[in-house]
Amino acid sequence: MKSALSDFILGKKGIYGILHIIILLMSLFLVISISIDTFKGIPFYTQSSYMKIQLWICIWFLFDFVLEFFLAKHKWRYIRTHFIFLLVAIPYQNIIAYYGWTFSPEVTYLLRFIPLLRGGYALAIVVGWLTYNRASSLFVSYLTMLLATVYFASLAFFVLEHKVNPLVTDYGDALWWAFMDVTTVGSNIIAMTTTGRVLSVLLAALGMMMFPIFTVYITNLIHASVDPKTGEILALGDGETVIRVSSDTGGFVAACTLAVGKGIVKVTGVSLNQDRLELTVGHAVQLVAAVTPSDAKTKTVNWSSDNRFVADVDKDGNVLASSEGTATITATTLDGGYTATCKVIVSAELEKPGANVTGVSLNASSLSLNKGEEAVLAAVVSPSNAINKSVTWSSSDATVATVTNDGTVKAGIAGVATITVTTDEGGYTATCEVTVIDPNLENPVVEVKDSTAILTFPKVPEATFYEVFIYKYVNGIPVLFGVYTVDAEGNILTGLMSELRSGEQEKIKVSIPELDGSSEYIVKVTAIKEGDGRQEILGTFYSEPFSTSGPVGNEAIGVGEAMIYYYEGRLHLNNLEGYSCYIVNMNGAILDLFKISGINESHPIQYSRGAYIIVVVKDNDRMSKTIVVK
């Protein structure tokens, strides 16, 4: 039915023309009626007969829109190009009257101009149709819209300004204002109302857009003319022009750039820099087209792909592989239509070798070094076929131990530091505890009297002050009990527990009061050099554990019988049957825990060099001992 209707309407030359002539007559009726309304003051929009005619005009417009939409091959394109026509075809005034909506006098007056928009748009469409789609149709349509806009604007300006503006005495003044504004020359009539000022700006902007179109049209006429029926082109002068052709229905337009001149070099061929490409999904390559001869006037080429799902190409020849398969990329010259092709083979994206990182480990979990010694830690990234095996090294205390990018650890001052290795992928970590021993440092000595202890430690050359840390054992674990600062002569500067004690020539002696009774402690002393706003740690050393109840031990254990000592790689525990044994490092971390089952028992010690605390506990009985693994 659609095909038969299309053949009937399009096949009969007069049918389609009659439809547009009716629209033209209706448009003229709208223009004349609104003009009479303006000049004579007859409010047509309030008359029922006028409103009925207006309704039927809108129905006819909608009928024409639906008919052409039904016959159009590309319906969405038709809607896009005729959307404004659909908007002006809606009977707004009839809808407002039906529902009884009321508006202010100013808005009501503006609503009267809705038919003007409808009539002007329809007039432009019909005028364009009457040009038989020649190259001049666009110009004629624009010119008609310009004149209609000037006329309608002058009507609105006259109604708004003639009562308040002494320069607008009649319609001729308003028309003069409109033409002078649209030409951007400017008028001596200045709008006094807000709407009038807005119309002045809009007309000037419209003029700046329309007159360049007139210039282009005249230029095209100078260069070439085209027969509207046969499409035959006649060259008239040197230069370039654009030849356009449009369909009778649907508003489809095609264009061709025509170069006219003497001795213009024509294109004779085209070639590509590659005739075959092999790509993986997601990759892109640019093809380059070479037009011959090199001095050809028009070297423009159009790019296309016969399978855009596999490989697509943009206007610059960039080819993007999208999915597996084959595609042919074609370059076509605008002059002469010469072609060159390139076959594109797209394969799946290659699998990346290896796997993701799942962890990291070190060849040692602890190290004991003398001051100045070096050791090498090796990081093992898992799995073995991991793609990214890069790691980053760091030290918790660079004064005690430093580490380089290859895992080389260098011992600094005495103390304990943690070396950490971190994978770049995933952020996995592994650690190694490094204990640095300074053979030249003498350990502090503590003498206990009731709740007071006397701490004696050697002076460290170049040290300006010392920090003293007292740790109290709680359930066999050293917990920080107090901290205070001592100057180079043994004077206590700050702290929780302090009394002034004089220093000796080679050693510093200070008191530690207010200790808890029947408790066990250990002291850490840090020697610090201060200068130029910076602090440098010179060494860290520890005392043996001590107790406020007297010598370390317990009567229940049996003085002289119970014994803890380290010899030739083994820990010996005598007369401590039934006790729990804790092996703790100097940071307070429990390394091992076991039950002592024999009277004379020994256990191998396989820890790195450094100091360790051995604590044995049974009910309320406790004994501790510091050993040094060399």
C-alpha positions, 0 to 999 in steps of 0.5 A: 500500500505504501509503495502504491501510494508513493508511486501515485503521489510522486508519479502524478506531477500535480498531486504533490504540488497541490498539497504544497500550494494548499499549504502556501495559501494557508500560510498567506491566510495566516500572514494576512489575518495577523496583519489585519489584527495588528493594524485594525485591532481586530482580535481574530484569536478571540473569534470562534470562526477564526479559531476553527480555521486555525485548527483545520490549518494545523490539522492539514499541516499535521496531515502533510507531516504524517504523509511525508513521514509515511513515504520517507525511506529514512524516517528518523532522518525525516523527523530530525529535518522536519522537527520544527515543522512538527512543532509549529503544526501543533494547535497551541491556541486551540489547546489553550482555549479548550482547557480555559487557561488564562495568562497575563495581557503581555503573554496573551498578546505574544500568543497571537504571534504563534500563527506567524511562526507557522505561516513563515515556516510553511512559506519558506518550505513552499518557496524552496519547493517551487525552486525545483530543488536547484542550487538556488533553492537554499538561497531563496528559502533563506531570503524568504525567511529573512523577509518574513522575519523582518515583516513579523518583527516590524509588526511586533515592534510597531504594536509594542513601541508606537504608544510609548516611543515618540519615534514610532508614529506609524508602521513605516517607522517600524518597517524602517527600523527592521530593515536598518537593523537586519542590515546591521547598519543601525537605525536612529530609532532606539527601542524603549521596551524590553521586548523591542531591545531583544528584537533589535539584537535578534535582527542584527544577529540574523543579518550577520548570518544571512548576508554571507549566504548571499555572498556565497550564492553570488560567487557560485553563480559566477563560477558555474551554473547547473541545469536543474533537470539534467544536472549538466554543469557549465563552467563560467569562471576560475575558482571553486563552487559547490554543486548541491542536489536534494530529493523531492521528499525526505530533504536529502542533500548531496554536494560536490565541490567543483574547481574551475580554472585553466590548466587544472591538473587532474588526479590520475591515481592513488596508492597506499603505503601498505597493502596488507596489515596484521593487527591484534585487537585494540591496536591502531596503525595510520595508512598514508594515501599518495595521490598522483600526480604530485601537483594534482589540484585536489588531493582529498581522499575519502576512507572507508572499511567494508567491515567496520566491526573488524577494523574501522578507519577515520578521515585521517587514515587511522585504522583501529582493530576492533575484533578478530577477522578481516577487513578491506580499507579503501581510499577513494580520491574525490577527483576522479574516484580512483581507489587503493585498498589495504587488507587488514587481518585482525587476530585476538590480543596476545596472552601476556606471559607469566602471572600476577604477583602473589607474595614475596619472601626473604632468605633470612628473617633475622640478622646479627651484625657487628658495627660496620659489617654487611650482609646481602638479603635476597628477595624471592617473588612468587610465583616464579613466572610472575611478570613484574618482579620489581621490589622496593627496599626500606629500613625502619631505622637507617642509623642502625642499618641501611639497605640498598636496591640490591638488598645489601644491608650495612650495619650502623650503630648498635641497635635493632632495625627492621628491613622491609621488602615490598613488591611493586605489584600488589604491595606484598611485604617480607621483613628481616630483623637486623640486630647490630652489636658494637663490641666497643660499647660496654653494657649498662650495669644496674645495682638494686636497693629496694625500689631504687636502682643505680644505673651506671653506663660508660660515656660515649665519645661525642655524645651530647645527651642520652635517652634512658628507657626502662622496661618492666616485664609483664607476663614475661614481655618487656613493656615500657615503664618510663623514659628520661633524658640525661646530659653528657655529665649525668644530669637528668634533664627530663623524665618521669623518675629523676634525681640529680646524680653527678657524672664520673670521668669515664662513666655516668651514674644516675638513680632510678627511683620509684620502681615497683616491688618484686618486679623485673626490669631491663634498661636501654640507653641510647647515646645521641649527638646533637648539632646544627639542628640535627640529632645523630644516634651514636649507639644503643645498648642494653642492661641485664634484666634486674629485679627489685626483689634482689638477685634475679631468681626465686627461692621457690626455684632454689638459689644455686640450683636453677640455672640458665646459660648459653653454650656452643649453640645450645640453651641449657636449663637446669633444675627448671622442670615444669616451667614454661620457657619464653625466648624473647627478642630485644623488641619484646617479640616472643620467638619461641615458647616450650615446656621444660620437661627434664631436670637438665634440659638443653635446646638448640638456638638457631637465631642470628647473632644478637641479644635475646631474653630467656624467661621461665615461669611457673605459677608465681615463680619467674626467672630471666636471663639475657644471652648473646648469640655470636 
